[in-house]
């Protein structure tokens, strides 16, 4: 299955998996929290197009992954979670860390199974890889009890030590234990892994494509929204990119699709709500009508709606498309471009209007970035980041207000160069994502944009980066608060309780874990500090820039639920 990395946190229930992976030249990367292992596997899946794999120990090791697993489910990321478990003989008898793990995981994964014989490990894993990638991708869970993982001789010795007691009852117990162990290992080595199973990727039909062409021909103000689902097959990303360019439709990008067009003029960055109200054709390519589109209320009622999605439920969520196509959104865009002839279309006035709105908003942001604040204006910091970030970079967002502010200014340089948690709105994904990005894109600069609230979730992973000799650049937008929540809570409810932090020394925490810490609170010093951070990272060390920010009214009233 061409899986090069296994992310884990050690535990007695899974030690044989970790050791065997290491002997098989699969790089084992041990982290400081199990959620980071799953987040890292998720990032590998998104950036490489092949499933990422995490192994975690039983009980609390597995419960620690739930947020990251649910995040992968909602982001439609193919992730394989291998979970250790109590010995088959001891389940339900009060064994260490023994809980009903299938009941815990089943609601949050696409498929789950518990293996009960060594011979079933290979078939279970083969099915897990197919399930994770077929149709609408998602995480899967495979439970592997500890007595299936250790050598047969050792397991027999441990079971035998339970003893064959005196009398008929003792002999019966000994017979039962030997029989149970024999069943565990029966035909264990006859099952070998074969070629990866094929899996279904839904594709548009020729009729679907022709119906879409008819809708495009009739449009005078078409708008294309491309979401993360269009990038699920990373191997196709260049075809998707070329297809969007060839179609020539003004395009908004979201989620993992950010950066798909680079600096191409088709990309419209601002004023999406206004554009959706004015469009006469709206194409949702892997984009559901959820809270991000105000449950469909942002779409013009007079516009024709074309929705392409792998999920039939998402395709029709909160809206009734004129044309609904259950297919991979990325492949659809590439296939539509192959049959599309733009001759005779006249979208120039529409395109010019959208670009004018874009330019006006950029000018407004530039003016706001020059406003003086305590410490550093966050928009100014983002402008400096935009100037310093290299073309070969991966950008990761883990935070609320600061990351949302950065999304207005900091632009991913190319396809598959932006990572954020996705629709779940999770905090704490940053370091795990950075780890997966570092391994998948070894030559790139990895930038992690932290809010000061979210930073504390995964700062301990600086130790992981330092121990493994990995580098990245973390920038903490430190405004001493949970600002995205405070913006609404205090005006509406009259109380800022629970939203205030301090200007903490996050850079010293990074240093304590083996990284390099830099602090900046003066706008004049921002550029030099960021450039210094880049040099440190390129020398092979993880670095954190603790940037102290002032308060602004930018994004006031922008919270969405």
C-alpha positions in Angstrom: 0.0 0.0 0.0 3.1 2.2 -0.2 2.7 3.6 3.3 6.1 5.1 4.3 5.2 6.4 7.8 3.6 5.1 11.0 2.6 7.7 13.6 2.3 6.5 17.2 2.7 6.9 20.9 4.2 3.9 22.6 2.1 1.5 24.6 2.5 -2.1 25.6 -0.6 -3.2 23.7 1.0 -2.0 20.3 4.7 -2.5 20.8 4.9 -5.4 18.4 3.3 -3.2 15.6 5.8 -0.4 16.1 8.8 -2.8 16.3 7.7 -4.7 13.2 7.1 -1.5 11.2 10.6 -0.3 12.1 12.1 -3.6 10.9 10.1 -3.3 7.7 11.7 0.1 6.9 8.4 2.0 7.6 9.5 5.1 9.4 8.1 5.2 12.9 7.4 8.7 14.2 6.5 8.8 17.9 4.6 11.9 19.1 3.6 13.3 22.5 -0.2 13.0 22.2 -2.2 10.4 20.3 -4.4 13.1 18.6 -1.2 14.4 16.9 -0.5 10.9 15.5 -3.9 10.9 13.8 -3.7 14.5 12.7 -0.3 13.7 11.1 -1.7 10.6 9.3 -4.6 12.9 8.1 -2.1 15.4 6.7 -0.2 12.6 4.9 -3.5 11.4 3.4 -4.5 14.9 2.2 -1.1 15.8 0.7 -0.2 12.4 -0.8 -3.5 10.9 -1.8 -2.7 7.6 0.0 -4.0 6.7 3.4 -2.1 7.8 6.5 -1.7 5.3 9.3 -1.6 5.8 13.1 -1.2 3.1 15.8 -2.4 3.9 19.4 -2.5 1.8 22.5 -5.7 0.6 24.2 -8.2 2.5 26.3 -7.1 6.1 27.0 -4.7 5.9 24.0 -7.6 5.4 21.8 -10.0 7.8 23.5 -7.4 10.5 23.1 -7.8 10.2 19.3 -11.5 10.9 19.1 -11.4 14.6 18.1 -8.8 13.9 15.4 -10.7 10.9 14.1 -13.9 12.8 13.9 -12.1 15.7 12.2 -10.8 13.2 9.6 -14.3 11.8 9.1 -15.8 15.2 8.5 -12.9 16.2 6.2 -13.3 12.9 4.3 -9.7 11.9 4.9 -8.7 8.2 4.4 -6.9 7.4 7.7 -6.2 4.0 9.1 -6.3 3.8 12.9 -4.8 0.7 14.4 -5.8 0.3 18.1 -4.3 -2.1 20.6 -6.7 -3.9 22.9 -6.8 -6.3 25.9 -6.0 -9.9 25.3 -8.9 -11.9 23.8 -9.1 -14.1 26.9 -9.3 -11.1 29.3 -12.0 -8.9 27.6 -14.7 -7.9 30.0 -12.8 -9.3 33.0 -11.2 -6.0 34.2 -8.0 -6.1 32.2 -5.8 -3.0 32.0 -7.4 -0.3 29.7 -10.1 -2.7 28.6 -13.2 -0.8 27.2 -15.7 -1.4 24.5 -13.6 0.2 21.8 -15.8 -0.7 18.8 -18.8 1.0 20.5 -16.6 4.1 21.0 -15.2 4.3 17.5 -18.0 3.1 15.2 -20.0 6.4 15.2 -16.8 8.3 14.2 -15.4 6.1 11.4 -16.5 4.8 8.1 -15.8 1.2 9.0 -14.6 -0.6 12.1 -13.6 -4.2 13.0 -12.1 -6.2 15.8 -9.7 -9.0 14.8 -9.9 -12.2 16.8 -7.3 -14.5 15.0 -3.9 -13.8 13.7 -5.0 -15.2 10.3 -7.6 -12.5 10.0 -5.1 -9.6 10.4 -4.1 -9.4 6.8 -7.7 -9.6 5.4 -8.9 -7.0 7.9 -6.1 -4.6 6.9 -6.7 -5.1 3.2 -10.4 -4.3 3.6 -9.6 -1.3 5.8 -7.5 0.3 3.1 -10.2 -0.3 0.5 -13.0 1.0 2.8 -11.0 4.1 3.7 -10.7 5.2 0.0 -13.8 4.0 -1.7 -16.7 6.3 -2.4 -16.7 9.0 0.1 -13.3 8.5 1.9 -12.9 8.5 5.6 -11.1 7.0 8.6 -11.4 3.3 9.6 -10.5 1.5 12.8 -8.9 -1.9 13.2 -8.7 -3.3 16.8 -5.8 -5.7 17.3 -5.8 -7.5 20.7 -2.4 -7.8 22.3 -2.3 -11.6 22.2 -2.5 -11.5 18.4 0.6 -9.4 18.2 3.3 -11.0 20.3 5.2 -14.1 19.2 3.2 -17.3 19.5 5.8 -18.9 21.9 5.5 -16.0 24.3 1.7 -16.0 24.2 1.6 -19.7 24.9 4.0 -19.3 27.8 2.0 -16.4 29.2 -1.3 -18.3 28.9 0.3 -21.5 30.3 1.5 -19.5 33.3 -2.2 -19.1 34.2 -1.6 -22.6 35.2 -3.3 -26.0 34.9 -4.7 -26.3 38.4 -5.4 -29.3 40.5 -8.3 -31.6 39.9 -10.8 -31.9 37.0 -11.6 -28.2 37.0 -8.0 -27.2 36.7 -7.3 -29.7 33.9 -10.4 -28.4 32.1 -9.2 -24.9 32.4 -5.8 -25.8 31.1 -7.4 -27.6 28.1 -9.5 -24.6 27.4 -6.6 -22.2 27.5 -4.5 -24.4 25.1 -7.4 -24.8 22.7 -8.1 -21.0 22.7 -4.4 -20.3 22.0 -4.3 -22.8 19.2 -7.3 -21.1 17.6 -5.6 -17.7 17.8 -2.7 -18.9 15.8 -4.4 -21.4 13.5 -3.3 -21.0 9.9 -1.6 -17.8 11.0 1.1 -17.7 8.4 -0.8 -19.0 5.4 -2.5 -15.6 4.8 -0.2 -13.2 2.9 -0.9 -9.7 1.6 -1.8 -9.4 -2.1 -2.0 -6.4 -4.4 -4.2 -3.6 -3.0 -7.9 -4.1 -3.7 -9.5 -1.9 -6.3 -12.0 0.6 -5.0 -14.8 2.7 -6.5 -14.4 6.4 -7.3 -17.7 7.7 -8.6 -17.3 9.4 -12.0 -19.6 11.7 -14.0 -21.2 10.1 -17.1 -21.1 11.6 -20.6 -24.7 12.6 -20.2 -23.8 14.5 -16.9 -21.1 16.4 -18.7 -23.3 17.4 -21.6 -26.0 18.6 -19.2 -23.4 20.7 -17.4 -22.2 22.1 -20.8 -25.7 23.2 -21.6 -26.0 25.0 -18.3 -22.6 26.8 -18.9 -23.7 27.9 -22.4 -26.8 29.6 -20.9 -24.9 31.4 -18.2 -23.9 35.0 -18.3 -22.6 35.2 -14.7 -21.3 31.8 -13.8 -19.4 31.1 -10.5 -17.4 28.1 -9.5 -16.8 27.1 -5.9 -14.2 24.4 -5.4 -13.8 22.7 -2.0 -11.6 20.1 -0.4 -13.3 17.2 -1.9 -12.0 18.2 -5.3 -8.4 17.5 -4.0 -9.1 14.0 -2.5 -7.1 12.3 -5.3 -3.8 14.1 -5.0 -2.5 12.2 -8.0 -5.0 14.0 -10.2 -4.4 17.5 -8.8 -2.6 18.8 -11.9 -5.5 17.6 -14.1 -7.9 19.4 -11.8 -5.9 22.6 -11.9 -5.6 22.6 -15.7 -9.3 21.8 -16.0 -10.3 24.8 -13.9 -8.1 27.1 -15.8 -9.4 25.8 -19.1 -13.0 26.3 -18.1 -12.3 30.0 -17.5 -15.1 30.4 -14.8 -14.5 32.9 -12.0 -13.5 30.7 -9.1 -13.6 30.8 -5.3 -11.4 28.2 -3.5 -11.9 26.8 0.0 -10.4 24.3 2.3 -7.7 22.1 0.7 -8.5 23.6 -2.6 -6.9 26.9 -1.5 -3.8 27.4 -3.6 -5.2 25.3 -6.5 -4.8 28.1 -9.0 -1.7 29.8 -7.5 -1.7 33.4 -8.6 -3.9 32.8 -11.6 -6.4 35.6 -12.5 -9.4 33.3 -12.4 -9.1 33.1 -8.6 -11.5 35.5 -6.8 -10.5 36.0 -3.2 -13.0 38.4 -1.7 -16.7 39.2 -1.8 -18.0 35.6 -2.1 -21.4 36.4 -0.5 -22.0 39.3 -2.9 -20.9 37.2 -5.9 -23.2 34.4 -4.9 -26.2 36.8 -4.8 -25.4 38.2 -8.3 -24.5 34.9 -10.1 -26.9 33.2 -12.5 -25.1 29.9 -12.4 -23.4 28.5 -9.3 -21.3 25.4 -9.5 -20.5 23.7 -6.2 -17.6 21.3 -6.8 -17.3 19.3 -3.6 -18.9 22.1 -1.6 -22.0 21.4 0.6 -24.5 24.1 1.5 -23.6 24.0 5.2 -23.1 26.9 7.7 -20.2 28.2 5.5 -22.9 29.2 2.9 -25.5 30.0 5.5 -27.3 26.7 4.7 -27.8 27.9 1.1 -29.2 31.3 2.0 -26.2 33.0 0.4 -27.1 31.5 -3.0 -29.2 33.6 -5.4 -32.7 32.2 -5.7 -32.6 33.1 -9.4 -29.4 31.2 -10.1 -29.2 27.7 -11.5 -27.4 25.4 -9.2 -25.1 22.6 -10.3 -23.8 20.4 -7.4 -21.1 17.8 -7.8 -20.2 15.7 -4.8 -19.2 12.1 -3.9 -21.8 12.2 -1.2 -25.4 12.2 -2.3 -26.5 13.6 1.1 -24.0 16.5 0.9 -25.0 17.2 -2.7 -28.5 17.9 -1.7 -27.9 19.3 1.8 -30.1 22.4 2.4 -30.6 23.0 -1.3 -32.2 21.5 -4.5 -29.7 21.6 -7.4 -31.0 22.0 -10.9 -28.4 19.3 -11.7 -27.0 17.0 -9.1 -24.1 14.8 -10.1 -22.7 12.1 -7.7 -19.1 12.0 -8.8 -15.6 13.0 -7.7 -15.5 16.8 -8.0 -11.9 17.0 -9.1 -12.3 14.5 -11.8 -15.6 16.1 -13.0 -13.8 19.5 -13.5 -11.1 17.9 -15.5 -13.6 15.9 -17.6 -15.8 18.9 -18.1 -12.9 20.9 -19.4 -12.1 18.2 -21.9 -15.5 18.6 -23.6 -15.9 22.3 -23.1 -15.4 24.9 -25.8 -15.5 28.4 -24.5 -16.0 30.0 -28.0 -19.0 32.2 -28.0 -19.2 32.8 -24.2 -19.1 36.3 -23.0 -18.2 36.5 -19.3 -15.8 39.5 -19.5 -18.0 42.1 -17.8 -18.9 39.7 -15.0 -15.2 38.8 -14.5 -14.2 42.5 -14.5 -16.8 43.3 -11.9 -15.6 40.6 -9.6 -11.9 41.6 -10.0 -12.8 45.2 -9.2 -14.4 44.1 -6.0 -11.3 42.0 -5.2 -9.0 44.9 -5.8 -11.1 47.3 -3.7 -11.1 44.9 -0.8 -7.4 44.4 -1.0 -6.9 48.1 -0.9 -9.2 48.4 2.1 -7.2 45.7 3.9 -3.9 47.4 3.1 -5.2 50.6 4.7 -6.3 48.8 7.8 -2.9 47.1 8.1 -1.3 50.5 8.5 -3.4 51.4 11.5 -1.4 51.7 14.7 -2.2 49.3 17.6 -0.5 48.1 20.7 2.4 45.9 19.7 1.8 44.6 16.1 -1.2 45.1 13.8 -2.3 41.5 12.9 -3.0 42.5 9.3 0.5 44.0 9.1 2.0 40.8 10.4 0.1 38.8 7.7 1.4 41.2 5.0 5.0 40.6 6.1 4.3 36.8 6.1 3.0 37.1 2.6 6.2 38.8 1.6 8.5 36.3 3.3 6.9 32.9 2.4 8.7 31.0 -0.3 7.1 29.5 -3.4 7.8 26.0 -2.2 5.9 26.2 1.1 3.0 24.4 2.9 0.8 26.7 5.0 -1.1 25.3 8.0 -3.8 27.1 9.9 -4.6 26.2 13.6 -6.5 28.9 15.3 -9.5 31.2 15.3 -9.3 34.9 14.7 -5.6 35.2 13.7 -5.8 32.3 11.2 -9.0 33.7 9.7 -7.4 37.1 9.4 -4.4 35.5 7.7 -6.7 33.8 5.2 -7.5 37.3 3.8 -3.8 38.1 3.1 -1.6 35.1 3.1 -1.9 33.2 -0.1 -0.9 29.5 -0.7 1.5 29.4 -3.5 0.2 26.3 -5.3 -2.0 23.2 -5.1 -1.9 21.0 -2.0 -0.1 23.7 -0.1 -2.7 24.6 2.5 -4.0 22.6 5.5 -6.7 23.5 7.9 -8.9 21.3 10.0 -11.9 21.7 7.8 -15.6 21.8 8.6 -15.3 20.6 12.2 -13.5 23.8 13.3 -11.0 21.8 15.4 -8.2 23.4 17.4 -5.1 21.5 18.0 -4.5 20.0 14.6 -1.5 22.2 13.8 1.6 20.3 15.0 0.3 17.0 13.7 -0.5 18.5 10.3 3.0 20.1 10.3 4.5 16.7 11.0 2.7 15.0 8.2 3.5 17.9 5.8 7.2 17.8 6.8 7.5 14.1 5.9 5.4 14.4 2.7 7.1 17.5 1.4 10.7 17.2 2.7 12.1 20.1 0.7 9.4 22.6 1.4 9.2 25.3 4.1 6.5 24.3 6.5 4.6 27.2 8.1 2.2 26.7 11.0 0.1 29.7 11.8 -1.1 29.3 15.4 -3.6 31.3 17.4 -2.3 31.8 20.9 -5.4 29.8 22.2 -4.8 26.9 19.9 -1.0 26.8 20.3 -1.2 25.2 23.8 -2.9 22.1 22.4 0.2 20.8 20.6 3.3 22.8 21.7 4.7 19.7 23.2 5.2 18.3 19.7 8.2 20.7 19.4 9.9 17.8 21.3 8.8 15.4 18.5 10.3 17.7 15.8 13.5 18.3 17.7 14.1 14.6 18.5 13.5 13.5 15.0 15.5 16.3 13.4 12.5 17.9 11.7 12.1 21.6 11.0 9.2 23.9 10.6 8.2 27.5 11.4 5.4 28.2 13.8 4.1 31.8 14.1 1.9 32.4 17.1 -0.4 35.4 16.6 -0.4 36.3 20.3 -3.2 38.7 21.2 -3.7 37.4 24.7 -7.2 36.1 24.2 -9.7 33.8 22.6 -10.5 36.7 20.3 -12.8 35.0 17.9 -15.2 34.2 20.7 -14.6 37.4 22.6 -15.7 39.5 19.6 -19.3 38.2 19.9 -19.5 37.2 23.6 -18.7 40.5 25.2 -20.9 42.7 23.0 -23.9 40.3 23.0 -23.7 39.0 26.6 -21.8 41.8 28.3 -19.1 39.6 29.9 -15.7 38.5 28.6 -15.4 35.7 31.1 -13.3 32.8 29.9 -11.9 34.6 26.8 -8.9 36.4 28.3 -5.4 35.0 28.2 -2.0 36.6 28.8 0.9 37.5 26.5 2.5 34.2 27.4 6.1 33.3 26.5 5.3 30.6 24.0 8.8 31.0 22.5 10.3 29.9 25.8 8.1 26.8 25.8 9.4 25.9 22.3 13.0 26.3 23.5 12.3 24.0 26.5 11.2 21.3 24.1 14.4 21.6 22.0 13.3 24.2 19.5 14.3 27.8 18.8 12.2 30.6 20.2 11.9 34.1 18.9 9.8 37.0 20.3 8.7 40.1 18.4 6.5 42.9 19.6 7.7 45.8 17.3 6.4 46.1 13.7 9.8 47.4 12.6 11.4 44.0 13.6 8.8 41.7 12.1 10.4 41.2 8.7 13.9 40.5 10.1 12.5 38.1 12.7 10.6 36.1 10.1 13.6 35.9 7.8 15.7 34.7 10.7 13.1 32.0 11.5 13.3 30.8 7.9 17.1 30.5 8.1 16.9 28.6 11.3 14.3 26.2 9.9 16.4 25.6 6.7 19.3 24.6 9.0 17.1 21.8 10.3 15.6 23.1 13.5 12.0 23.8 14.6 11.4 27.5 15.4 8.6 29.4 17.0 8.0 33.1 16.5 5.9 34.6 19.3 4.4 37.7 17.7 2.6 40.0 20.1 -0.5 41.5 18.5 -2.7 44.5 19.2 -6.5 44.5 19.1 -8.4 45.5 15.9 -12.0 45.5 14.7 -11.1 43.5 11.6 -13.5 40.6 11.2 -16.0 42.1 13.8 -19.3 40.3 13.5 -17.9 37.5 11.3 -18.5 34.5 13.5 -20.6 31.8 11.8 -22.3 28.8 13.2 
